[in-house]
Amino acid sequence: MSLIVQFVAEMFSETLVKGAGLVIITRISPKSEPGEIACTIAGLAFWAGVAALCWFVYRYAVGLGLS
């Protein structure tokens, strides 16, 4: 069971976090070769921004009585 959880966590980390970071870094600086840590930090910052944006949109919708 722990092997399955570890596999899913690794896929989540590789695909969503590091992949998003790699895309962001290569869009900003196309000639660079970002490292694994830089991709992880950029990906975490991206997903934190997405989560914050969703939270603010939700709070705005609740404030307007839309939800």
N, C-alpha and C positions, 0 to 999 in steps of 0.2 A: 504494500500500500504506500509506503514512504517513497518508493521508487517512482510511482506514478505521480505523486505530489511533487517530487523533485523535478520530474520531467516537465510537468505543466508549468511550474515556476520558472524553469529555465527557458522554456518556449516564450512565456510571457515577457521575461526580461529581455531576451534576445530580439524578439520581433517587435514588441510595442515600444519598449523604452529605448533600447540601443538603436533600433531601426529609425525611430522618429528623430533621435539625436543625429544620426548619420545624415539623414535627409536635410535637416536644418543646417548643419555645419557645411555640407557640400553645396547647398544653395547660397549660403552667405559667402563662402570662400571656395570656389570650384577647384582650385589647384592644390588645395590642402589635402593631406591624408590624416584625418582625425584618429586619435587613439581610442581605445576602448573606454577609458575613464571619461574622456571628453564627450564621447557619444552618450554615455550613461547620464552624465550631468545635464547635458543639453536636453536629452529625452525626458528626464525627471522634471526639469524646469518647464518643458512644454506641457506635460500632462498636469502639472500643478496649475499652470495657467488655464488649461481647459477646465479643470475642476473648479477653479475660482470663477471663471466666466459662467459656468453652469449654475453655480450657487448664486451669483449676482442676478442672473436672469430669473431664477426661481424666486428670489426675494423680491424682485421688481414685480413679477407677475402676482405674487401673493399680496403685495402692497396695493396693487390695482384692483384686487378682488377677482382676478381672472382665473384663479385656481382654487 
